[in-house]
Amino acid sequence: MFIFKPPPSLPRSLGQSANRMTETFGCSNAPSVNEKTSALVLDGRAAKKTSHLTWLFETARKYSGSDAFRKPGGRVVVVRSGQILSSPETQNPEAAAVSEAMVGFAKSLAKENGSRGATVNLLCDATPPTKSTSSANIEAPLEWLLSNQSAYVTGQELVVQNSPQPRNHNAGTILITGAAGAIGESTAEYFCATQDEGTTPRKLLLLDHPSIESKLSRLAESLALKTPSTVIDTISLDLSDAENAAKLLAGEASQRKGFSRIIHAAGITRDKTLRNMDLETSWLPVMKINLEATMAIDRALVSTPGALFSPRNDGVSSSNTPMGYSSFIYISSVSGICGNAGQSNYAATKAALLAYAKSMAYEFPDHGFRVVSPGFIQTDMTAKMPVLVRTIASKLNVLGQAGQPEDIAAAIAFLSSPEAACLAPGSNLRVCGLFMGGR
C-alpha cells in the first residue's frame, strides 16, 4: 500500500441497512447474483470435505464484482463450524482442516478488499452439538459485523459458543473509567446516541483523574444537553491508589443497584526504550493504572454484594432470568498482541489483559468478560506525533488509515451488550483495520 495514497472513506452512520445476500453450502436454492449486494454471508458450516472448498472459491468469486467486495462499506462474513473438535465423538481431521482453511481464505480476502474500504470477517459457530445450531446463535454478532459500526474491523473472527439469552439491555449503571480520554469520551457519547426512546433510561457514571475534573464535568454537561433522558454522574478518583479506588467504587455500585457494564478505558503510556526506562517513573505507574487498578476494581465488585447488576431485581425479568449479568470490557492494544519498540511496559499490561479476561470469564461464568484491542487510533495524543511517523503508523493496516475513537466505542457497546452473551469466554476483538503485525 502506498504511503501517500488517499484512503477510502469508511461509512460509519448508525441505522443504515445493507443489501444482504446469504449463500449456504449444501443449499440447492442458490440466489441469483446481484452486483448491488453490499453484504455477503458465506455460510460454510456444513462443509466437511476438502472438495467442498471449491464451493467457497466459486461462490466468493462470482460475487467478486459486487459492492460487497469493491465499495467502501462492503461486507463479507465467512461462517465456519467450530464443533468438529469439541468432543471425542465429533473429531474429524478432514472437516477440521476444511474449517480452518476458511480462516486463511477470509484473511486473504480481507487484504485484497481493504484498499477499497471493504471488510471481510469470520464467525465460528462452536455451539455444542447438543444445542441448536440454527442461525439464531450467530445472528446478533453477524448483524454487527455486517453493520457500519464494524467499519474498522476486518480479518477478525468472533467465536459463538452459546445460544443468545434475552436480558434487560439498559438496566443498571454503566461505569466508564478514563472517561475524559478520547476512547472513554467517545464511548460515553456512543451510549447516549444509541439510547432508544421509550426504554429504560441509561445511567452513566464517568470516572477520571482529579486533575481533569473540570474536563470531566464539561463532558457530562455536554452529554446531558444532547440526551436529557440519560442519567449522567461523574466521579474523580486517582486509580494509582488502586485499593482505595476499588473500595470507593464498590460502595458507589451498591448505592446504584449495581453496575451492569464496566468499561475499563483508563490507561497511560510512559514510552521509553528499556535502557532508558526508570522503574519508579516509567514502569510502576503503567502497571498500577493499566493493570493493578483494573484487577483491584474487579475484585471489589465481584466480592461486594449488590455491586453488580442482577436482572432479577430490575422488576421486569422473570424468575428464569440468570442471576448475574454484568459485562466487563478491557481495552488492550495491538501493542500487547505483537509488541512495540519503546513500549515494553505498556505492551506487558495490555498483553496481560488478554489472559486476565479469559481467566475471569471461566471463574465467573455468569458475567461477561471481553476485550477490545485497538490499532492506531486518531486521537489528540497521536496528533502530536511527527507527521511522517503518524502517517506511516496510520497506513500499517489493510484499510490504509487510522481508526476513529467511535470505532472503539461501537465495539465496546456491542461486546458489553446482551447480544454478545453468546460469544466465547474472554473474547478479544481487534479493531485495527487488520494491522500488518501480530501473533
N, C-alpha and C positions, 0 to 999 in steps of 0.2 A: 504493500500500500504506500502510495506516495505521501511524503510528509505534508506537503502543502496542497494536496487535493482537497477541495471543499467536501465536507462530509454530508451525507444525506440528512434531510430533516426528518426527525422521528415524530410521528403523531403521538401525542400523549393525552388528548382530550378525553374526559370522562363520558361514559354512556354511549360511545359510538359503536354500533354493531358491525360485525364483519360479515361478508358474504361467504358463508362457511360451507364446505363440502367435506364429506367423510367417505373414505374408501376403506373397506374392511376385507381382509384376506378371507377367502372362503365364501364370500357373498356373491351370488350369481347375478344379482341385480345391480351391476356397477353403474353409477350415474354417468351421464354424458359430461364431457369436459367443458368447462366454462372458463374462458380466458379472464373473466372478471372475478373469478374466485380469489378472494384475498386471504382466506384462512383454510388451510388444507389439513385434515386429520388422516394420517395413515395408520390404521389400526391393524397391527400385525400380531396380535396376541395369539392367534390360532396357528401361526406359522411354526412348524416344528422340524422341518427338513431343510437341508441346505438348498435344495432345488426351489424351495418356497421363497428364497431371497430374490429370485428372478421377478416375482410379483412386486416386491418393494422397488426394485430398479425400474421396471417398466411403468409402474403406476406413478412414481415420482417424476419420471422423465416425461410422461405425457402431459403433466401439469407444469413443466419447467418454463413454459412461456406465459403462465398465468400471473396475476398480480401477487399471488402468494409468494412467488419466487423473485419477482422483478420490481416490485413497487415498495417504496418506504411504508412501513407498517404491515407489510406482508407477513403472514404467519404460517409456519409448517410445524406440526406436532406429530412425532412418531410415537405410537403407543406399543409397548412390548410387554411380554409376560415376565413376571418375576417369580412365578410359582414353581418353576422347574426344579430347583434345588431346595425347596422349602421343607421337604421331608424325604426320608429314605424311599418311600413308596413312589415319589414323583420324579426321582432322579432320571435324567435323560441327557447324556452328554451332547448329543447332536442338537437337541432342542435348546439346550443352554448356549451352545455355540451360536445358533441362529439368533437367539435373543440378544446376545452381546454384540453380534455383527451389526445390529441396528444402531448401536451406540456410535461405532466408528463411522457408519454411513451418515447419521444425522449430524455429527460434529463436523464432518467434512462439508456437508451441505451448508452448515452454518457459516463456514469460512468462505464458501462460494457466494452466498447470498448477502453477506454482511455489508459489502461495499455499496449495495443498493438500499440498505436500511431495512432489509427483511430478516426475520429471525427464524431459527429452527431449534426446537427443543424436544425433550423426551419426557414421556410419562411411563413409569414402570409399575404395572399392576401386580403387586405382590400380595394381594388379598389372599388369605389362606384358602385352600381348595374347598374347605368345608363351608365357606361363606359364599354369598352371592358374588358372581364375577361379572355382573351386569355393568353397563356403562355408568350406572348411578354412582359407583365407587370412585370413578375418576372425573366425574362431570365438573365438580367445583374447581379443582386445580386446572383442569383442561380449559374451562371458561376463562380463568385468569391468564393462562399462558397465551390464549388467543386474543386477549384484550389489549388495548393501548397502554394499560398500566404495566405491562411487561416489556415496554419498548427497549429497555437496555439489558434485557435478559436473553441470551442466546447461547446455544451449545451446552445447555444445562439439563439436568434431569431431576424430576421430583418422583419420589417413590411412595406409592399408595399402599398402605398395609391394612387399613380398617375401613369399614363402612362409615359413611358420614353420620353424625349424630346431631340433630337439631338442638340448638341451645339459644338462650336469650342473648341476642347479639350486643345490645347496648347497655345491659345492666352492669353494675359495678363501676368502680373508678379506674381510669387509665392513668398509670404513673409513667411519666417520661422524664428520665434523668438527662442531664445535659441539654435541657430544652431550649436554651438560648443559643446553642450552636446550630450550624446550618442544617444538619440532619434532624436534630431534635425539633427545631422550629418548623421545618417542612413537614415533619410527621404530625405535629400538633395541628398545623394548617390543614393537612390532608384529612385528619379525623373530623375536623369541623366542616370541611367542604363536603364530606360524604355522609353527613348526618341526614338520615331520612326523615322527612316530615311525618308527623303523626306517630312516631315511635318514641320509645323511652329516651329522654334527652341524655346525651352523652355527658359524662363528668370527667374532667381532666385535672390532674394535679401535675403542674410543671415545676421541675426542680433544677436548680443550678447553683453555682458557687455564690457566696455572699458578695463577692467583689463585682458581680454583674447583676445585682438585684434590680437595678433600675431598668436594665435592658429586658430582664425577665418580666417586669411589671408592664413595660410598654407592649411586649408581645401579648400578654394576657388581655390588655385593654383593646388592642387591635382585633384580636380574635373575638372578643365579646361583642364588639361593634358589628362584625361581619356575621356572626351566628349567635344572636341573643339567646337562643334556646339551649346552647351548650353551657354547662356549668364549669367555669374555669377558676381554679385556685392556683396559687404559687407557694413555693417553699424554698428558702435559701439554706443550703447545707454544704459544709465542707466535707466531701467524701474521703478526703485523705485521713480523717478520723473515722475509719470505717465502722467500728463497733458502735460508736455513739450515733452515727448517722443511721445505721441499721435499726437501732433501738427506737429512735425517734420515728422512723418511717413505719415500723411495725405498729406503733401506737396510732399514727395517723390512719393507717389502713383499717385498724379495728374500729375507729370512730366513724369511718366512711363505709362500713359494712363490707369491707374487703376490696382489694384491688383485683380487677378482672384481667387486666393486661399490664404487664410490667415491661417497659421498653428501656433497656439499658443502653442509652445513647451517649452517656458521659464518657469521655476519653481524652487523653492528652498525648502529645508526642514530645520527645526530647531527643531529636535526631543528632547522632554523632557516630563516627566510626568507633569500633570497640576500643581502640588505642586511646582515643580522646574522651571516652565516656567515663564519667565520675559516678561512683556508687550513690552518693547522697543526693546529687542534683539531677542526675540523668536516669539512673536505673530504678531506685526505690520509688520515686514519685510515680513513674509509669506503672510499676507493679501495684502500687496502692490504689490508684484511681481506676485503671483499666481492668484489674483482676480481683484484688483483695476486697475492694468495696462492693463489687458485684456479688461475690460469694457471700460476704457478710450480710448484705441486704436479703439475699435469697434465704439464707439460713434463718434469719429473724422472721421472715414472712411465713415460711413453711412450718415453723415451730410455734408461732403465736396464734392461738385460737381466734378465729374471726378476721385474721389479716388477709386471707384470700377469699375471693368471692365464691359463694355457694349458691348454685341455681335454685336449690330447694327453698331458699329464703327470699326469693325475688317476688313471691306472690303470684307467679304466673306458671312456673314449671310444675309438672306432675310428679308424683312420687317415684316414677320410673326414671326421672332425670338423674344422671350421675351426680354424686355429692360434690365432687370437685370439678371446677373448670376455671383455671386461670392460665393465661399464656405468658410465658417468659421469652422475650426476644433479646438476643445478644447481637451486638454489632461487631463482627470480626473484620477481616480485610483480606484482600488477595496477598498482602504482605505476610499475613500469618500462614497462608497456604504455600507460597513459593519463596518467601523471604525477600528482603530488600536491603541493599547496602546502606549502612548508616542507621538501620532500624532494628538492630538485634533485640533491643528492649521492647519496642512496640510489637514487633513480629512475634516475640515469645508470648506476650499476653494474648494476642489475637489468635494464635495457634491453640493456646490453652483453652480458649472459649469453645472451640470445636469439640474437644473431648469432654469438657465440662458439661456442655448442653446435653450431649448424648448420655452421659452418666446420670445426670439429674433426671432425664426422661425415663430411664429404667428404674430409678429409685422412687420416683413419684409419678407413676403412670396415669394418675387421674388429672394431671395438668399437662400443658403443652410447653415443651422447651425446644426452641428453634433458633436458627442463626441466619443472619443476613451478612454476606461478605461483599462489601462494595469494592469496586475497582477505583479508577481515578475519577473523582467526582469534582465538579466545578463548584468551588466554594470561595469565600473571601480569603481563606488561608492559602489555597492553591493559586489564587490570583496574584499572590505576592511572589510566586516563584519566577525566576528569569524566563523570559518569553520563549526562548528556544527549548529550555528544559520542559516547560509546561506544554509546549506544542508537541514535542516528542512523546511525553508521557500520555497525552490525550489520544495519541494515534496508535498506541501499542495494544490495540484490540481490533476485532474484525469489523466493528461499526465505524472505526476511524474517528472517534470523538470522545470527549469526556462525558460522563454521566451527569445527571442533574440531581440535586437533593430530593426532588419529588419522585425520582425513580426508586430511591431507597425507601422513601415514605410509603409508596404504593406497595412495595414488597413487605414492609413491616406490617402494614394494615392487613394485608392478606394472610401472612403467616401467623398473625395473632388472632385471626378471626375463627369462629367455629367451623368455617368451611375448610380450614386447614387441619382439622382434628383427625382427618383420615391419613395424614402423612406419617412417614416413618419417624420413630423417636429420634430427636436431635437433628432433624433435617437441616441441612445447610444449603442456602440458595445464594449462588454467586451472581451479583448484579454488577457486571463488569464489562459487558459488551464482548464477552469471550476474550479476556486478556490473554496475550500470547504466552505468558509464562504460566507455570502451575505444576502441581504434582498430581 
